[in-house]
Amino acid sequence: MPSPTSPSAGLCDCCRHQQVVRTKRSSFSLCRRWKEDDRYPRYPRVPVLRCRGHEQRTTDAGADPDADERQAPG
């Protein structure tokens, strides 16, 4: 989920394939589908409004909502 100060990544914000990469200065929405299928860009232009590969992210009641987010070294 984006923070109130960051722009929306569109569909990516609720997609199970999104990985948020954070640096000291900014954050990027990485699409993990690019590893298996080169039709998907590694860093799509946001906001993404349509995507054939979109799959709704599911979160278990006891799961950490930020579990998909990883920090880049920086």
C-alpha positions in Angstrom: 0.0 0.0 0.0 1.5 3.4 -0.9 2.2 6.0 1.8 0.2 9.2 1.7 3.1 11.1 0.2 4.0 8.6 -2.5 2.2 8.5 -5.9 -0.1 5.5 -6.6 1.3 2.7 -8.7 -2.3 1.9 -9.9 -3.1 -1.8 -10.2 0.4 -2.7 -8.9 -0.5 -1.5 -5.4 -2.8 -4.5 -4.9 -1.0 -7.0 -7.1 0.8 -10.0 -5.7 3.7 -9.6 -8.1 4.6 -6.1 -6.9 7.7 -5.6 -4.9 8.3 -2.1 -3.5 12.0 -1.2 -3.7 12.9 1.7 -1.4 16.0 3.8 -1.4 16.9 6.8 0.7 15.5 9.2 -1.8 12.6 7.4 -3.4 10.7 4.1 -3.9 10.0 2.1 -7.1 7.3 -0.5 -8.0 9.1 -3.6 -9.3 7.1 -6.2 -11.2 8.4 -9.7 -10.3 6.6 -11.1 -13.4 9.5 -9.8 -15.6 11.7 -12.7 -14.4 9.5 -15.3 -16.1 8.0 -13.3 -18.9 9.8 -10.5 -20.8 6.5 -8.9 -21.9 6.3 -7.4 -18.4 8.7 -4.5 -17.6 10.8 -4.7 -14.5 9.8 -1.2 -13.5 6.5 -0.4 -15.1 5.5 3.2 -15.8 3.0 4.2 -13.1 0.2 4.4 -12.6 -0.6 1.1 -14.2 -4.3 1.1 -15.3 -4.5 -2.2 -17.2 -2.4 -5.3 -16.9 -3.0 -8.8 -18.2 -0.8 -10.3 -15.5 -2.5 -8.6 -12.5 -3.3 -11.0 -9.7 -5.0 -9.6 -6.6 -2.8 -9.7 -3.5 -4.3 -11.7 -0.7 -3.3 -11.1 2.9 -3.9 -13.5 5.7 -5.5 -12.0 8.9 -2.3 -12.6 10.9 0.2 -11.8 8.1 2.4 -8.7 8.0 0.8 -6.4 5.4 4.3 -5.2 4.4 5.7 -8.7 3.9 6.0 -8.1 0.1 8.1 -4.9 0.6 11.8 -5.2 0.5 14.4 -2.5 1.1 17.2 -1.9 -1.2 20.6 -1.4 0.3 21.4 2.3 0.5 
